[in-house]
């Protein structure tokens, strides 16, 4: 057990940076992982998007945006493709989560974070689908019948269900850690 009282502010910041880095690395490593219960119609949870939600839920819009840029760049690097960029969708998620959570619509934290994750996954997938549609130069009148849009609906629903169900596994330990770090810093 770590004794927070004995750590200097610098060591605490370094330890927090290590926890942040390792949690992002874990999420990145979970992207290709397909354990039983982690996929639905060949779709897995969006781990890096979930991390952005966990980070942004109690932070400023600016911090949510920076997390979206950083993790979007990581996801783009892992996918090996520059289009569509995951940066756009994760920035939107980070900013909206920071703005939304300030309102505190739901008091129960686990339920709140699952609902926020469900809707943010849909928004992230919509941003990605729109990028694909723009890339194929499909007219906006043809979007509803576009095969990309039809596939988006399946991906968004499956990913939103899985991401919201797995979110407490990621959110709870990170949130507890960040609350302890914040209480020591004050």
ABEGO torsion letter per residue (X at the ends): XBBAAABBAAAAAAAAAAAAAAAAAAAAAAAABBBBGABBGGBBBBAAAAAAAAAAAABBAAAAAAAAAAAAAAAAAAAGBAOBBAAAAAAAAAAAAAAAAAAGABABAAAAAAAAAAAAAAAAAAAAAAAAAAAAGBBAAAAAABAAAAAAAAAAAAAAAAAAAAAAAAAAAAAAAAAAAAAAAX
